[in-house]
Amino acid sequence: MASILACCANGSGTSLMMAMTLEKAIKAEGWNVTKTHHCSLSEGKNTAVNYDIVLCPQNFTNMFKDAEAKGVKVIGLRNVMSQKEMVEKINASGVNLK
């Protein structure tokens, strides 16, 4: 079981699209994900340690170095709407979602 956080600059548009794409990926891949949430970068920085995986646009990954140091997998996405990219990068992260 895992939890995944999707973050973007303001927490309304891009992170919502990431969360919707993530829900499709979870269903398609049969992942065992117990909690998903989308939010702004500022909220995400403060709550990232409560999640197993953080998804964000590639240019924001450096904002989560503290969470990464505590074992959170931070995944930067080039195309936040790409389910294929999301699945590939989550699978490559090493977090067992089955």
VEXDRENBA-866530 format. One line per 8 residues: number of its first residue (from 1); their letters; for each residue x, y, z of C-alpha. Coordinates in pm, 1 decimal. Last residue first. Layout:
NUM) a) X:Y:Z  ... .
***
This chain:
98) klnvgsan) 128.1:-425.8:-631.7  257.1:-73.2:-568.7  616.1:-161.9:-481.8  818.5:160.7:-483.0  1129.8:107.7:-696.6  1108.6:442.0:-873.9  1115.4:278.0:-1218.4  750.1:173.5:-1187.5 .
90) ikevmekq) 657.1:531.1:-1092.3  857.7:666.7:-1385.4  706.0:431.3:-1642.8  350.7:475.1:-1512.3  376.2:855.9:-1512.7  532.6:865.3:-1858.3  254.7:646.8:-2001.2  -18.3:841.9:-1821.7 .
82) smvnrlgi) 105.8:1156.3:-1990.0  -84.6:1460.4:-1863.9  200.2:1586.2:-1644.8  435.6:1589.4:-1944.3  797.0:1623.9:-1826.9  720.0:1466.3:-1493.7  947.7:1490.3:-1193.7  925.0:1203.9:-947.8 .
74) vkvgkaea) 1018.1:1245.7:-583.3  1046.1:916.0:-397.0  1018.1:986.0:-23.3  1297.9:829.9:180.5  1372.9:1100.3:437.2  1639.8:1263.5:218.5  1377.6:1283.7:-57.4  1149.1:1477.6:176.3 .
66) dkfmntfn) 1425.1:1731.3:243.8  1516.0:1754.1:-127.8  1155.9:1833.5:-225.9  1201.3:2176.5:-384.8  1458.7:2032.6:-627.0  1179.0:1843.7:-802.4  1010.9:2164.4:-922.2  1140.3:2185.5:-1283.3 .
58) qpclvidy) 1030.6:1831.9:-1357.6  659.7:1899.1:-1292.8  547.3:1726.1:-973.0  472.2:1380.3:-838.9  555.6:1292.8:-478.5  573.0:926.8:-375.7  559.3:749.9:-38.2  362.1:1023.0:132.7 .
50) nvatnkge) 360.0:1183.4:479.0  708.5:1329.8:420.4  557.9:1543.5:142.1  338.7:1742.4:383.7  526.7:2071.3:425.3  678.2:2081.6:75.9  341.6:1982.1:-69.5  158.6:2269.8:97.1 .
42) slschhtk) 402.3:2518.2:-58.6  404.4:2333.9:-390.1  26.8:2351.3:-418.5  -196.3:2048.7:-370.6  -313.7:1713.2:-499.9  -388.8:1410.8:-283.8  -380.9:1034.9:-325.3  -428.8:769.7:-58.9 .
34) tvnwgeak) -449.4:391.3:-40.4  -260.9:298.8:-356.0  -248.6:-72.2:-438.6  -173.5:-51.6:-809.5  -394.6:-236.4:-1056.1  -206.6:-88.1:-1351.0  -509.9:52.9:-1536.0  -690.3:159.5:-1217.5 .
26) iakeltma) -385.2:329.7:-1065.3  -295.6:486.6:-1401.2  -644.2:637.0:-1441.5  -628.7:776.7:-1086.6  -282.5:921.6:-1162.2  -412.6:1098.7:-1472.8  -683.9:1260.4:-1259.4  -429.8:1354.0:-991.2 .
18) mmlstgsg) -193.6:1499.8:-1252.5  -479.3:1708.6:-1396.4  -563.4:1830.6:-1045.1  -195.1:1910.2:-986.5  -185.9:2113.9:-1307.3  -490.7:2323.5:-1233.6  -546.8:2383.4:-861.6  -241.0:2346.0:-646.2 .
10) naccalis) -82.1:2681.3:-725.4  266.9:2578.5:-839.3  202.8:2208.1:-885.8  197.4:1905.1:-659.4  66.5:1545.7:-683.4  99.0:1335.5:-365.2  97.7:955.1:-366.3  28.0:706.6:-87.4 .
2) am) 126.2:342.4:-88.6  0.0:0.0:0.0 .
***
